[in-house]
Amino acid sequence: MRILGIDPGLERIGYGLIDKTGSQLKVVAYGLIQTPRIVMPDRLAIAHGEMLKLVDEYKPDTVATERLLFTVNKTTAMDVAKALGVLLLACSERGLPWCEYSPPEVKQSVVGNGAAEKRQVQFMVQKLLSLKEPPKPDDVADALAIAITHAFRATLMELRR
């Protein structure tokens, strides 16, 4: 199973692709989609187009995103939600199933502690995917952690059937 993990944002969208074969996880690709500070419709069009390119190039079987949780900056929350909408639209246009996980769920799955710090998540992502160094920036590490979470959770869901 090829999983695309996405850490949604407006200016920086982290993505990470992993393959899960049995209990083995292997990194395929990771990086950032960046949008310039231009008018919102054009920015969203760039995010949508870049997501389509990513999906078409790597052909994931499923996509997982981080659930948006904002308590302080409502303006930022709305902009990120708009970006997430166009990212999910691109995935839907390619027929991809989707799941979302809260930040504590991701931390619990990857580190074993739902209140883990960013550096702990980066460290465990590095170890679980046998990377030479921790993935950076945080958006990318988070996207890979989301993909790993889905790999672990999908296995659990399969076992419960």
CORBELLIN-V669011 format. One record per pair of residues at least 6 apart in sequence whose C-alpha atoms are under 7 Angstrom apart, sorted by the first residue. I is the first residue (numbers start at 1). J is the second residue. If there is no record, write none. Layout:
i=I j=J
i=I j=J
This chain:
i=1 j=19
i=1 j=20
i=1 j=21
i=1 j=61
i=2 j=17
i=2 j=18
i=2 j=19
i=2 j=20
i=2 j=60
i=2 j=61
i=2 j=62
i=3 j=17
i=3 j=18
i=3 j=19
i=3 j=60
i=3 j=61
i=3 j=62
i=3 j=63
i=3 j=147
i=4 j=15
i=4 j=16
i=4 j=17
i=4 j=18
i=4 j=60
i=4 j=62
i=4 j=63
i=4 j=64
i=4 j=147
i=5 j=15
i=5 j=16
i=5 j=17
i=5 j=63
i=5 j=64
i=5 j=65
i=5 j=143
i=5 j=144
i=5 j=146
i=5 j=147
i=6 j=14
i=6 j=15
i=6 j=16
i=6 j=64
i=6 j=65
i=6 j=66
i=6 j=143
i=6 j=146
i=7 j=13
i=7 j=14
i=7 j=15
i=7 j=65
i=7 j=66
i=7 j=139
i=7 j=142
i=7 j=143
i=8 j=14
i=8 j=66
i=8 j=80
i=8 j=84
i=9 j=80
i=9 j=83
i=10 j=35
i=10 j=79
i=10 j=80
i=10 j=83
i=11 j=34
i=11 j=35
i=11 j=36
i=12 j=32
i=12 j=33
i=12 j=34
i=12 j=35
i=13 j=32
i=13 j=33
i=13 j=34
i=13 j=139
i=14 j=31
i=14 j=32
i=14 j=33
i=14 j=139
i=14 j=140
i=14 j=143
i=15 j=30
i=15 j=31
i=15 j=32
i=15 j=140
i=15 j=143
i=15 j=144
i=16 j=29
i=16 j=30
i=16 j=31
i=16 j=140
i=16 j=143
i=16 j=144
i=16 j=147
i=17 j=27
i=17 j=28
i=17 j=29
i=17 j=30
i=17 j=144
i=17 j=147
i=18 j=25
i=18 j=26
i=18 j=27
i=18 j=28
i=18 j=147
i=19 j=25
i=19 j=26
i=19 j=27
i=19 j=28
i=20 j=26
i=20 j=151
i=25 j=129
i=26 j=129
i=27 j=129
i=30 j=140
i=31 j=140
i=32 j=140
i=33 j=50
i=35 j=43
i=35 j=46
i=35 j=47
i=36 j=43
i=44 j=83
i=44 j=86
i=47 j=87
i=48 j=86
i=48 j=87
i=48 j=90
i=51 j=87
i=51 j=90
i=52 j=90
i=61 j=96
i=62 j=96
i=62 j=97
i=62 j=98
i=63 j=96
i=63 j=97
i=63 j=98
i=63 j=99
i=64 j=98
i=64 j=99
i=64 j=100
i=64 j=146
i=64 j=147
i=64 j=150
i=65 j=99
i=65 j=100
i=65 j=101
i=65 j=146
i=66 j=100
i=66 j=101
i=66 j=102
i=66 j=103
i=66 j=146
i=67 j=100
i=67 j=101
i=67 j=102
i=70 j=77
i=104 j=114
i=104 j=115
i=105 j=114
i=106 j=145
i=106 j=146
i=106 j=149
i=107 j=113
i=107 j=114
i=107 j=115
i=107 j=116
i=107 j=121
i=108 j=114
i=109 j=149
i=110 j=121
i=110 j=124
i=110 j=145
i=110 j=149
i=111 j=120
i=111 j=121
i=111 j=124
i=122 j=134
i=122 j=135
i=122 j=141
i=123 j=134
i=125 j=141
i=125 j=144
i=125 j=145
i=126 j=133
i=126 j=134
i=126 j=135
i=135 j=141
